[in-house]
Amino acid sequence: MQSIDLRQINALFENQGQKRWAIAATSSGERIAKLKRLRKALVKRKEEFFDAIWKDFHKSRFEAWTTELLPAIEEIDYATRHLKKWMKDKPAKRTLILPTTRSYSRFEPKGRVLIMAPWNYPLLLCVSPIVSAIAAGNVIIAKPSNKTPNVSAFLASLFESLFERDEIAIIEASGAIAGDILLRLPFDHVFFTGSPEVGAHVGEMSQKIHAGLTLELGGKSPAIVLDDADIKDAAPKIAWGKLINAGQTCIAPDYVLCASNKVDSLANEIANSIKAMYGETEEDRKKNKDFARIIDKRATEKLQDLIYDAVGKGAAVAIGGKCDIGERYVAPTVLKDITPQMKVMSGEIFGPILPILAYNSPEEAIHYVQDNPKPLALYIFGKSPKAIRSIIAQTTAGSTCVNNCVIQIENLSVPFGGVGNSGIGNYHGFYGFKTFSHERNVMKQWGFDVIRFFRAPYGKAGAQAAIQKALRFIKKM
């Protein structure tokens, strides 16, 4: 990774400022053509991407396709199908007191936008917001994570082959200093995906430049397993949702709240599901090429410490528990006999460790969720519609999925985003287009001007009486 060149960045920012109005004026057809060009290049160069992400953290070709490339292509396809409709002016209802006016709202580009992408899904979480920003007609500077240098280089090469840098530029630079340098520039919108801690800093910096802000963060997303849940059905879904990308997924179930009489059977079934997916023995699972590695040594050491701390405080290992720091490998791990005081329950795990915390009543589980920061996702497993509705009504989360995990992100007709500690704003589909647009209120006056009666001097003969009569008429309607 190269260091950031302040003079080049300032020049790039100014060049994009000069280009922004031309890009803002592009038609839906021109924007769709750009998106289709990007789609074609992604498909054509997919093998380069698969090779890059394998080098960065051994993510399998199939998982890279299903969790990164395919969703990015789906985002493009959804935008190209609907963009013409999104860009149309939206007429508003008339106001009775101003009968000779007409109002409408129009979506106009924010202008210059900054997209800061994370390392865990380095292609998807960079390309997806770029797609929305292109659809909305913006110029874009995007900074991928320096923790995935091979994918970052691929993205830089990809966009450089498709767009001039005064329209879309990928900045490859290392360290938080690069981000802070970019955040001092007066962008019109900042879109950040990452941890709540860094997100708070990005939000503070964005306020100083009065930029619009979207924060896609994370947190501890719970899975609540009710007493009437089908354990054999729930276990493989929880295991799959947790272990995609070796648990390095912002909406992965971070921990399970399980009815106390179901804990042992759930832990056993999740262990069986892990064996079915990745191998019967620990050696088989470590060699399995479908299971990704942890992003770096520091993160691996942190995960190992969480396991050691939990076991040292009385947790039982249902499966896994092994780590290899040199290979950045953390075994798929399920922990029972968990208490809230263990480190594994104090912050987002972001790895393949699943603690199961027992509860004695649904109310106890609900209170536990209520007493902790608002999660990005909440999962509920059970059969009773009344119990499920009760949990949804008494909790809040960025998204919720009932009787499955992670799949709620697939539907592009609904927004995706966090709440409170897990994020600000949302995107996907129309909501991404809206995020990178300003919805402008436009009113046009035609014909007779009613406001003439409201101008000073206010004591004009008959004017007040006519206004009061008109207001009385409106109130009756």
GUNUNU-625146 format. One record per residue (C-alpha): x, y, z. Coordinates in steps of 0.001 Angstrom, whole numbers. Layout:
<drendos>
<drendo px="X" py="Y" pz="Z"/>
...
</drendos>
This chain:
<drendos>
<drendo px="0" py="0" pz="0"/>
<drendo px="1252" py="3443" pz="-886"/>
<drendo px="1116" py="6543" pz="1320"/>
<drendo px="-1348" py="9246" pz="409"/>
<drendo px="-83" py="12250" pz="-1570"/>
<drendo px="-1857" py="15351" pz="-261"/>
<drendo px="-1222" py="17444" pz="-3388"/>
<drendo px="-2564" py="14729" pz="-5672"/>
<drendo px="-5640" py="14249" pz="-3489"/>
<drendo px="-6389" py="17978" pz="-3460"/>
<drendo px="-5978" py="18131" pz="-7240"/>
<drendo px="-8237" py="15119" pz="-7688"/>
<drendo px="-10882" py="16634" pz="-5434"/>
<drendo px="-10811" py="19905" pz="-7382"/>
<drendo px="-11003" py="18079" pz="-10723"/>
<drendo px="-14031" py="16144" pz="-9522"/>
<drendo px="-15593" py="19413" pz="-8381"/>
<drendo px="-15283" py="20753" pz="-11921"/>
<drendo px="-16789" py="17564" pz="-13370"/>
<drendo px="-19650" py="17113" pz="-10905"/>
<drendo px="-22214" py="19252" pz="-12737"/>
<drendo px="-21665" py="17442" pz="-16017"/>
<drendo px="-22123" py="14108" pz="-14251"/>
<drendo px="-25190" py="15430" pz="-12419"/>
<drendo px="-26774" py="16305" pz="-15752"/>
<drendo px="-26485" py="12772" pz="-17151"/>
<drendo px="-29680" py="11004" pz="-18147"/>
<drendo px="-30961" py="7700" pz="-16782"/>
<drendo px="-29807" py="6077" pz="-20017"/>
<drendo px="-26256" py="7360" pz="-19618"/>
<drendo px="-26075" py="6182" pz="-16007"/>
<drendo px="-27514" py="2795" pz="-16891"/>
<drendo px="-24876" py="2425" pz="-19615"/>
<drendo px="-22149" py="3046" pz="-17018"/>
<drendo px="-23621" py="459" pz="-14670"/>
<drendo px="-23861" py="-2119" pz="-17426"/>
<drendo px="-20237" py="-1447" pz="-18349"/>
<drendo px="-19257" py="-2064" pz="-14736"/>
<drendo px="-21288" py="-5274" pz="-14647"/>
<drendo px="-19657" py="-6588" pz="-17781"/>
<drendo px="-16177" py="-5882" pz="-16421"/>
<drendo px="-16933" py="-7575" pz="-13087"/>
<drendo px="-18038" py="-10737" pz="-14853"/>
<drendo px="-15152" py="-10672" pz="-17319"/>
<drendo px="-12517" py="-10182" pz="-14614"/>
<drendo px="-14029" py="-12404" pz="-11918"/>
<drendo px="-11094" py="-14806" pz="-11888"/>
<drendo px="-8767" py="-11925" pz="-11009"/>
<drendo px="-11001" py="-11104" pz="-8082"/>
<drendo px="-11164" py="-14726" pz="-6892"/>
<drendo px="-7388" py="-14908" pz="-6974"/>
<drendo px="-7030" py="-11589" pz="-5110"/>
<drendo px="-9384" py="-12465" pz="-2269"/>
<drendo px="-7804" py="-15896" pz="-1843"/>
<drendo px="-4433" py="-14187" pz="-1409"/>
<drendo px="-5871" py="-11761" pz="1145"/>
<drendo px="-7584" py="-14243" pz="3474"/>
<drendo px="-8197" py="-17574" pz="1749"/>
<drendo px="-11823" py="-16996" pz="885"/>
<drendo px="-13096" py="-19770" pz="-1349"/>
<drendo px="-14100" py="-19119" pz="-4935"/>
<drendo px="-17705" py="-20217" pz="-4381"/>
<drendo px="-18165" py="-18157" pz="-1216"/>
<drendo px="-16569" py="-15136" pz="-2888"/>
<drendo px="-19014" py="-15539" pz="-5772"/>
<drendo px="-22157" py="-15952" pz="-3647"/>
<drendo px="-21391" py="-13353" pz="-977"/>
<drendo px="-19547" py="-10681" pz="-2962"/>
<drendo px="-19713" py="-10799" pz="-6736"/>
<drendo px="-23287" py="-12039" pz="-7156"/>
<drendo px="-24827" py="-9490" pz="-4731"/>
<drendo px="-22889" py="-6683" pz="-6448"/>
<drendo px="-24239" py="-7791" pz="-9824"/>
<drendo px="-27751" py="-8027" pz="-8379"/>
<drendo px="-27412" py="-4447" pz="-7096"/>
<drendo px="-26439" py="-3285" pz="-10584"/>
<drendo px="-29278" py="-5188" pz="-12241"/>
<drendo px="-31841" py="-3820" pz="-9789"/>
<drendo px="-30674" py="-251" pz="-10368"/>
<drendo px="-30682" py="-563" pz="-14155"/>
<drendo px="-34257" py="-1914" pz="-14090"/>
<drendo px="-35632" py="839" pz="-11876"/>
<drendo px="-33432" py="3909" pz="-12348"/>
<drendo px="-35613" py="5635" pz="-14936"/>
<drendo px="-38539" py="5535" pz="-12520"/>
<drendo px="-36433" py="6644" pz="-9556"/>
<drendo px="-35215" py="9744" pz="-11406"/>
<drendo px="-38686" py="10995" pz="-12325"/>
<drendo px="-40023" py="14021" pz="-10484"/>
<drendo px="-42594" py="13070" pz="-7828"/>
<drendo px="-45679" py="15337" pz="-7865"/>
<drendo px="-47047" py="16361" pz="-4470"/>
<drendo px="-50611" py="17006" pz="-3359"/>
<drendo px="-51938" py="20524" pz="-3708"/>
<drendo px="-52202" py="22777" pz="-706"/>
<drendo px="-55684" py="24278" pz="-391"/>
<drendo px="-54444" py="27648" pz="768"/>
<drendo px="-52288" py="27938" pz="-2371"/>
<drendo px="-54579" py="26560" pz="-5107"/>
<drendo px="-52612" py="28067" pz="-8000"/>
<drendo px="-49322" py="26418" pz="-7099"/>
<drendo px="-47934" py="22999" pz="-7926"/>
<drendo px="-45196" py="21208" pz="-5950"/>
<drendo px="-42989" py="18282" pz="-6729"/>
<drendo px="-39853" py="16680" pz="-5353"/>
<drendo px="-36863" py="15854" pz="-7482"/>
<drendo px="-33876" py="13716" pz="-6602"/>
<drendo px="-30677" py="15534" pz="-7412"/>
<drendo px="-27114" py="14265" pz="-6868"/>
<drendo px="-25391" py="15152" pz="-3612"/>
<drendo px="-22242" py="16031" pz="-5624"/>
<drendo px="-18855" py="14816" pz="-4411"/>
<drendo px="-19088" py="11683" pz="-2276"/>
<drendo px="-16548" py="9707" pz="-275"/>
<drendo px="-17006" py="5949" pz="183"/>
<drendo px="-14849" py="4216" pz="2799"/>
<drendo px="-15057" py="439" pz="2484"/>
<drendo px="-14059" py="-2293" pz="4962"/>
<drendo px="-11944" py="-5404" pz="4526"/>
<drendo px="-14402" py="-8177" pz="5390"/>
<drendo px="-16346" py="-8016" pz="2103"/>
<drendo px="-13879" py="-5837" pz="232"/>
<drendo px="-15514" py="-5981" pz="-3196"/>
<drendo px="-19202" py="-5962" pz="-2285"/>
<drendo px="-19013" py="-3241" pz="351"/>
<drendo px="-17066" py="-988" pz="-1986"/>
<drendo px="-18902" py="-1676" pz="-5250"/>
<drendo px="-22452" py="-1699" pz="-3852"/>
<drendo px="-22444" py="1906" pz="-2580"/>
<drendo px="-20556" py="2978" pz="-5710"/>
<drendo px="-23412" py="1552" pz="-7781"/>
<drendo px="-25904" py="3651" pz="-5806"/>
<drendo px="-23732" py="6754" pz="-6125"/>
<drendo px="-23412" py="6263" pz="-9904"/>
<drendo px="-27174" py="5790" pz="-10183"/>
<drendo px="-27716" py="9045" pz="-8301"/>
<drendo px="-25294" py="10954" pz="-10577"/>
<drendo px="-22375" py="11723" pz="-8266"/>
<drendo px="-18618" py="11911" pz="-8639"/>
<drendo px="-16906" py="9464" pz="-6299"/>
<drendo px="-13729" py="8910" pz="-4348"/>
<drendo px="-13605" py="5456" pz="-2768"/>
<drendo px="-11007" py="4124" pz="-334"/>
<drendo px="-10869" py="335" pz="91"/>
<drendo px="-9268" py="-1160" pz="3188"/>
<drendo px="-5488" py="-1495" pz="3306"/>
<drendo px="-5979" py="-4861" pz="5078"/>
<drendo px="-6959" py="-6455" pz="1750"/>
<drendo px="-4260" py="-5078" pz="-561"/>
<drendo px="-4849" py="-7550" pz="-3384"/>
<drendo px="-8567" py="-6817" pz="-3680"/>
<drendo px="-7869" py="-3093" pz="-3320"/>
<drendo px="-5431" py="-3266" pz="-6226"/>
<drendo px="-8006" py="-5185" pz="-8260"/>
<drendo px="-10663" py="-2529" pz="-7565"/>
<drendo px="-8293" py="283" pz="-8496"/>
<drendo px="-7449" py="-1434" pz="-11776"/>
<drendo px="-11103" py="-2233" pz="-12495"/>
<drendo px="-12421" py="1307" pz="-12081"/>
<drendo px="-9422" py="2911" pz="-13760"/>
<drendo px="-10199" py="831" pz="-16854"/>
<drendo px="-13829" py="2020" pz="-16897"/>
<drendo px="-13949" py="5622" pz="-15647"/>
<drendo px="-11866" py="8770" pz="-15686"/>
<drendo px="-10522" py="9642" pz="-12251"/>
<drendo px="-12362" py="12955" pz="-12244"/>
<drendo px="-15554" py="10864" pz="-12125"/>
<drendo px="-14636" py="7799" pz="-10036"/>
<drendo px="-11285" py="7328" pz="-8294"/>
<drendo px="-10121" py="4482" pz="-6076"/>
<drendo px="-7551" py="5612" pz="-3512"/>
<drendo px="-5119" py="2931" pz="-2354"/>
<drendo px="-3513" py="4164" pz="828"/>
<drendo px="-2639" py="2707" pz="4188"/>
<drendo px="-3591" py="3707" pz="7694"/>
<drendo px="-6139" py="5889" pz="9463"/>
<drendo px="-4148" py="8992" pz="8507"/>
<drendo px="-5249" py="8581" pz="4886"/>
<drendo px="-8873" py="8487" pz="5979"/>
<drendo px="-8480" py="11602" pz="8090"/>
<drendo px="-6858" py="13465" pz="5193"/>
<drendo px="-9809" py="12596" pz="2960"/>
<drendo px="-12311" py="13553" pz="5670"/>
<drendo px="-10885" py="17078" pz="5833"/>
<drendo px="-12053" py="17701" pz="2274"/>
<drendo px="-15539" py="19248" pz="1972"/>
<drendo px="-17366" py="16241" pz="536"/>
<drendo px="-21124" py="16480" pz="128"/>
<drendo px="-21680" py="12977" pz="1521"/>
<drendo px="-19576" py="10452" pz="3428"/>
<drendo px="-20443" py="6752" pz="3381"/>
<drendo px="-18519" py="4601" pz="5866"/>
<drendo px="-18719" py="880" pz="6605"/>
<drendo px="-16800" py="-440" pz="9584"/>
<drendo px="-16724" py="-665" pz="13364"/>
<drendo px="-18825" py="1531" pz="15694"/>
<drendo px="-15631" py="2915" pz="17257"/>
<drendo px="-14165" py="4133" pz="13958"/>
<drendo px="-17647" py="5144" pz="12790"/>
<drendo px="-17933" py="7564" pz="15714"/>
<drendo px="-14682" py="9234" pz="14613"/>
<drendo px="-15839" py="9394" pz="10975"/>
<drendo px="-19120" py="10941" pz="12113"/>
<drendo px="-17298" py="13596" pz="14119"/>
<drendo px="-15039" py="14464" pz="11191"/>
<drendo px="-18002" py="14574" pz="8796"/>
<drendo px="-19838" py="17062" pz="11000"/>
<drendo px="-16928" py="19464" pz="10681"/>
<drendo px="-17315" py="19558" pz="6886"/>
<drendo px="-21161" py="19535" pz="7077"/>
<drendo px="-21357" py="16429" pz="4926"/>
<drendo px="-24306" py="14099" pz="4677"/>
<drendo px="-23468" py="10890" pz="6509"/>
<drendo px="-24184" py="7178" pz="6255"/>
<drendo px="-22612" py="4845" pz="8814"/>
<drendo px="-22949" py="1102" pz="8267"/>
<drendo px="-21553" py="-357" pz="11453"/>
<drendo px="-21997" py="-3591" pz="13397"/>
<drendo px="-22367" py="-4751" pz="16971"/>
<drendo px="-23522" py="-7867" pz="18754"/>
<drendo px="-26405" py="-9303" pz="16740"/>
<drendo px="-28353" py="-11833" pz="18819"/>
<drendo px="-30168" py="-14974" pz="17746"/>
<drendo px="-33049" py="-15772" pz="20091"/>
<drendo px="-34037" py="-19439" pz="20118"/>
<drendo px="-37464" py="-19881" pz="21684"/>
<drendo px="-38622" py="-22889" pz="23640"/>
<drendo px="-40809" py="-24096" pz="20759"/>
<drendo px="-38084" py="-23752" pz="18092"/>
<drendo px="-37234" py="-26680" pz="15837"/>
<drendo px="-33622" py="-27207" pz="16904"/>
<drendo px="-32716" py="-29449" pz="13977"/>
<drendo px="-33953" py="-26743" pz="11616"/>
<drendo px="-32402" py="-23804" pz="13484"/>
<drendo px="-28936" py="-25272" pz="14111"/>
<drendo px="-27643" py="-25506" pz="10514"/>
<drendo px="-29026" py="-22053" pz="9719"/>
<drendo px="-27287" py="-20492" pz="12719"/>
<drendo px="-24050" py="-22365" pz="11959"/>
<drendo px="-24091" py="-21244" pz="8327"/>
<drendo px="-24897" py="-17611" pz="9172"/>
<drendo px="-22186" py="-17511" pz="11811"/>
<drendo px="-19412" py="-19153" pz="9801"/>
<drendo px="-19716" py="-17450" pz="6416"/>
<drendo px="-16428" py="-15609" pz="5902"/>
<drendo px="-15137" py="-17268" pz="9119"/>
<drendo px="-17588" py="-15181" pz="11132"/>
<drendo px="-16215" py="-11891" pz="9804"/>
<drendo px="-19658" py="-10632" pz="8803"/>
<drendo px="-21379" py="-7592" pz="10286"/>
<drendo px="-24812" py="-9276" pz="10332"/>
<drendo px="-23617" py="-12688" pz="11498"/>
<drendo px="-25362" py="-13955" pz="14636"/>
<drendo px="-22852" py="-12842" pz="17251"/>
<drendo px="-24311" py="-14903" pz="20086"/>
<drendo px="-27349" py="-17046" pz="20864"/>
<drendo px="-29924" py="-16484" pz="23578"/>
<drendo px="-31381" py="-19935" pz="24065"/>
<drendo px="-34104" py="-21345" pz="26311"/>
<drendo px="-32187" py="-23103" pz="29092"/>
<drendo px="-33775" py="-26508" pz="28416"/>
<drendo px="-32619" py="-26342" pz="24774"/>
<drendo px="-28984" py="-25291" pz="25204"/>
<drendo px="-27377" py="-28727" pz="25141"/>
<drendo px="-29371" py="-29982" pz="22179"/>
<drendo px="-28769" py="-26750" pz="20243"/>
<drendo px="-25009" py="-26835" pz="20905"/>
<drendo px="-24841" py="-30477" pz="19813"/>
<drendo px="-26822" py="-29846" pz="16632"/>
<drendo px="-24729" py="-26789" pz="15716"/>
<drendo px="-21594" py="-28894" pz="16260"/>
<drendo px="-23031" py="-31571" pz="13948"/>
<drendo px="-23802" py="-28902" pz="11347"/>
<drendo px="-20234" py="-27595" pz="11538"/>
<drendo px="-18910" py="-31110" pz="10969"/>
<drendo px="-21222" py="-31571" pz="7998"/>
<drendo px="-20035" py="-28313" pz="6429"/>
<drendo px="-16319" py="-28315" pz="7154"/>
<drendo px="-15234" py="-31794" pz="8226"/>
<drendo px="-15664" py="-34416" pz="10923"/>
<drendo px="-12354" py="-33793" pz="12708"/>
<drendo px="-10473" py="-30696" pz="13756"/>
<drendo px="-7728" py="-31560" pz="11255"/>
<drendo px="-10289" py="-31875" pz="8452"/>
<drendo px="-11803" py="-28510" pz="9300"/>
<drendo px="-8437" py="-26778" pz="9385"/>
<drendo px="-7548" py="-28145" pz="5941"/>
<drendo px="-10947" py="-27352" pz="4445"/>
<drendo px="-10570" py="-24750" pz="1679"/>
<drendo px="-14188" py="-23603" pz="2097"/>
<drendo px="-13382" py="-22057" pz="5483"/>
<drendo px="-11757" py="-18628" pz="5306"/>
<drendo px="-8894" py="-17346" pz="7426"/>
<drendo px="-8921" py="-14431" pz="9876"/>
<drendo px="-7840" py="-11157" pz="8326"/>
<drendo px="-4594" py="-10686" pz="10294"/>
<drendo px="-2488" py="-11925" pz="13204"/>
<drendo px="-3796" py="-9287" pz="15618"/>
<drendo px="-7419" py="-10264" pz="15046"/>
<drendo px="-6518" py="-13949" pz="15420"/>
<drendo px="-4839" py="-13276" pz="18767"/>
<drendo px="-7884" py="-11353" pz="19956"/>
<drendo px="-10183" py="-14261" pz="19115"/>
<drendo px="-7883" py="-16724" pz="20847"/>
<drendo px="-7981" py="-14538" pz="23954"/>
<drendo px="-11798" py="-14576" pz="23915"/>
<drendo px="-11800" py="-18379" pz="23928"/>
<drendo px="-9174" py="-18609" pz="26678"/>
<drendo px="-11024" py="-16065" pz="28816"/>
<drendo px="-14372" py="-17846" pz="28458"/>
<drendo px="-12947" py="-21279" pz="29210"/>
<drendo px="-10974" py="-19899" pz="32137"/>
<drendo px="-14205" py="-18516" pz="33587"/>
<drendo px="-16117" py="-21777" pz="33264"/>
<drendo px="-17353" py="-21991" pz="29663"/>
<drendo px="-17578" py="-25435" pz="28059"/>
<drendo px="-16382" py="-26009" pz="24499"/>
<drendo px="-18956" py="-27949" pz="22474"/>
<drendo px="-16713" py="-27953" pz="19390"/>
<drendo px="-13539" py="-26166" pz="18294"/>
<drendo px="-11566" py="-23940" pz="20603"/>
<drendo px="-8298" py="-24329" pz="18646"/>
<drendo px="-6259" py="-21498" pz="17117"/>
<drendo px="-3170" py="-21256" pz="14928"/>
<drendo px="-1855" py="-17699" pz="15037"/>
<drendo px="702" py="-18250" pz="12269"/>
<drendo px="-1912" py="-19502" pz="9817"/>
<drendo px="-4526" py="-17005" pz="11027"/>
<drendo px="-6846" py="-19924" pz="11736"/>
<drendo px="-9533" py="-19990" pz="14399"/>
<drendo px="-11563" py="-23185" pz="14518"/>
<drendo px="-15360" py="-23008" pz="14280"/>
<drendo px="-16163" py="-22852" pz="17974"/>
<drendo px="-19337" py="-23217" pz="20048"/>
<drendo px="-19265" py="-22275" pz="23735"/>
<drendo px="-21800" py="-23227" pz="26427"/>
<drendo px="-22189" py="-22191" pz="30079"/>
<drendo px="-21646" py="-18575" pz="29101"/>
<drendo px="-22077" py="-15665" pz="31510"/>
<drendo px="-22452" py="-11976" pz="30603"/>
<drendo px="-19193" py="-11193" pz="32434"/>
<drendo px="-17032" py="-13066" pz="29912"/>
<drendo px="-15106" py="-11030" pz="27340"/>
<drendo px="-16841" py="-12889" pz="24527"/>
<drendo px="-20064" py="-11144" pz="25569"/>
<drendo px="-18632" py="-7637" pz="25919"/>
<drendo px="-18029" py="-6672" pz="22296"/>
<drendo px="-18558" py="-7778" pz="18714"/>
<drendo px="-16702" py="-11069" pz="18161"/>
<drendo px="-16185" py="-10836" pz="14389"/>
<drendo px="-14914" py="-14375" pz="14144"/>
<drendo px="-16066" py="-18018" pz="14165"/>
<drendo px="-16885" py="-18186" pz="17880"/>
<drendo px="-20513" py="-18703" pz="18915"/>
<drendo px="-21376" py="-18302" pz="22613"/>
<drendo px="-24747" py="-19654" pz="23787"/>
<drendo px="-26257" py="-17763" pz="26713"/>
<drendo px="-29128" py="-19512" pz="28496"/>
<drendo px="-32327" py="-17740" pz="29577"/>
<drendo px="-35205" py="-18915" pz="31743"/>
<drendo px="-38028" py="-16910" pz="30167"/>
<drendo px="-38595" py="-14971" pz="26923"/>
<drendo px="-38864" py="-11792" pz="29001"/>
<drendo px="-35356" py="-12385" pz="30309"/>
<drendo px="-34035" py="-12675" pz="26749"/>
<drendo px="-35894" py="-9535" pz="25682"/>
<drendo px="-34517" py="-7548" pz="28619"/>
<drendo px="-30992" py="-8681" pz="27775"/>
<drendo px="-31353" py="-7328" pz="24225"/>
<drendo px="-32971" py="-4122" pz="25495"/>
<drendo px="-30142" py="-3504" pz="27971"/>
<drendo px="-27418" py="-3678" pz="25314"/>
<drendo px="-26597" py="-1439" pz="22317"/>
<drendo px="-28981" py="-1701" pz="19372"/>
<drendo px="-27789" py="-4482" pz="17050"/>
<drendo px="-27452" py="-4424" pz="13285"/>
<drendo px="-29489" py="-7635" pz="13031"/>
<drendo px="-31708" py="-9730" pz="15275"/>
<drendo px="-32682" py="-13332" pz="14568"/>
<drendo px="-35630" py="-15193" pz="16071"/>
<drendo px="-36247" py="-18933" pz="15882"/>
<drendo px="-39605" py="-20276" pz="16981"/>
<drendo px="-43096" py="-21327" pz="15928"/>
<drendo px="-45439" py="-19043" pz="17877"/>
<drendo px="-46411" py="-15951" pz="15835"/>
<drendo px="-47504" py="-14229" pz="19037"/>
<drendo px="-44132" py="-14798" pz="20737"/>
<drendo px="-42243" py="-13667" pz="17645"/>
<drendo px="-44357" py="-10508" pz="17332"/>
<drendo px="-43773" py="-9793" pz="21012"/>
<drendo px="-39986" py="-9923" pz="20599"/>
<drendo px="-40080" py="-7694" pz="17526"/>
<drendo px="-42364" py="-5199" pz="19303"/>
<drendo px="-40120" py="-4982" pz="22384"/>
<drendo px="-36733" py="-4743" pz="20668"/>
<drendo px="-35103" py="-2705" pz="17936"/>
<drendo px="-32515" py="-3672" pz="15345"/>
<drendo px="-31294" py="-2612" pz="11935"/>
<drendo px="-32981" py="-5691" pz="10452"/>
<drendo px="-34674" py="-8851" pz="11674"/>
<drendo px="-35013" py="-12318" pz="10185"/>
<drendo px="-37324" py="-14996" pz="11543"/>
<drendo px="-36305" py="-18661" pz="11306"/>
<drendo px="-33166" py="-17992" pz="9293"/>
<drendo px="-29984" py="-15921" pz="9355"/>
<drendo px="-28377" py="-13306" pz="7116"/>
<drendo px="-30759" py="-13781" pz="4160"/>
<drendo px="-32715" py="-10569" pz="4902"/>
<drendo px="-29917" py="-8655" pz="3181"/>
<drendo px="-30841" py="-10272" pz="-144"/>
<drendo px="-34108" py="-8351" pz="-715"/>
<drendo px="-33187" py="-5090" pz="-2473"/>
<drendo px="-36710" py="-3645" pz="-2262"/>
<drendo px="-36283" py="-2915" pz="1463"/>
<drendo px="-33623" py="-755" pz="3156"/>
<drendo px="-30514" py="-2150" pz="4808"/>
<drendo px="-28856" py="-237" pz="7609"/>
<drendo px="-28321" py="47" pz="11327"/>
<drendo px="-29865" py="1958" pz="14192"/>
<drendo px="-28125" py="3704" pz="17064"/>
<drendo px="-24799" py="2050" pz="17786"/>
<drendo px="-25127" py="-132" pz="14662"/>
<drendo px="-25412" py="2694" pz="12159"/>
<drendo px="-27023" py="5777" pz="10667"/>
<drendo px="-28937" py="5720" pz="7388"/>
<drendo px="-29462" py="2870" pz="4955"/>
<drendo px="-28979" py="1765" pz="1366"/>
<drendo px="-29646" py="-995" pz="-1234"/>
<drendo px="-31880" py="-544" pz="-4249"/>
<drendo px="-33909" py="2680" pz="-4210"/>
<drendo px="-32686" py="3433" pz="-694"/>
<drendo px="-29101" py="3557" pz="-1932"/>
<drendo px="-30120" py="5919" pz="-4740"/>
<drendo px="-31920" py="8054" pz="-2159"/>
<drendo px="-28929" py="8062" pz="211"/>
<drendo px="-26708" py="9634" pz="-2436"/>
<drendo px="-29406" py="12090" pz="-3570"/>
<drendo px="-30889" py="15278" pz="-2179"/>
<drendo px="-34676" py="15301" pz="-2366"/>
<drendo px="-35398" py="18837" pz="-3451"/>
<drendo px="-38749" py="20539" pz="-2904"/>
<drendo px="-39793" py="22601" pz="-5936"/>
<drendo px="-42941" py="24750" pz="-6042"/>
<drendo px="-44224" py="26579" pz="-9118"/>
<drendo px="-46708" py="29454" pz="-9044"/>
<drendo px="-49171" py="29794" pz="-11919"/>
<drendo px="-52035" py="32256" pz="-12388"/>
<drendo px="-53685" py="34151" pz="-9556"/>
<drendo px="-51468" py="34813" pz="-6525"/>
<drendo px="-53386" py="34244" pz="-3297"/>
<drendo px="-50438" py="35495" pz="-1241"/>
<drendo px="-51199" py="39045" pz="-2352"/>
<drendo px="-53845" py="39117" pz="403"/>
<drendo px="-51213" py="38294" pz="3029"/>
<drendo px="-48883" py="41201" pz="2266"/>
<drendo px="-48589" py="44334" pz="4385"/>
<drendo px="-50242" py="46665" pz="5092"/>
<drendo px="-52479" py="44208" pz="6945"/>
<drendo px="-55353" py="46645" pz="7538"/>
<drendo px="-56487" py="46802" pz="3922"/>
<drendo px="-60266" py="46941" pz="3663"/>
<drendo px="-61877" py="43571" pz="3095"/>
<drendo px="-58602" py="41648" pz="2954"/>
<drendo px="-58710" py="40233" pz="6479"/>
<drendo px="-62382" py="39347" pz="6184"/>
<drendo px="-61752" py="37518" pz="2896"/>
<drendo px="-58839" py="35591" pz="4376"/>
<drendo px="-60790" py="34581" pz="7481"/>
<drendo px="-63708" py="33460" pz="5319"/>
<drendo px="-61372" py="31354" pz="3180"/>
<drendo px="-59755" py="29773" pz="6255"/>
<drendo px="-63155" py="28882" pz="7717"/>
<drendo px="-64064" py="27219" pz="4436"/>
<drendo px="-60812" py="25207" pz="4397"/>
<drendo px="-61301" py="23995" pz="7989"/>
<drendo px="-64712" py="22556" pz="7087"/>
<drendo px="-63250" py="20432" pz="4302"/>
</drendos>
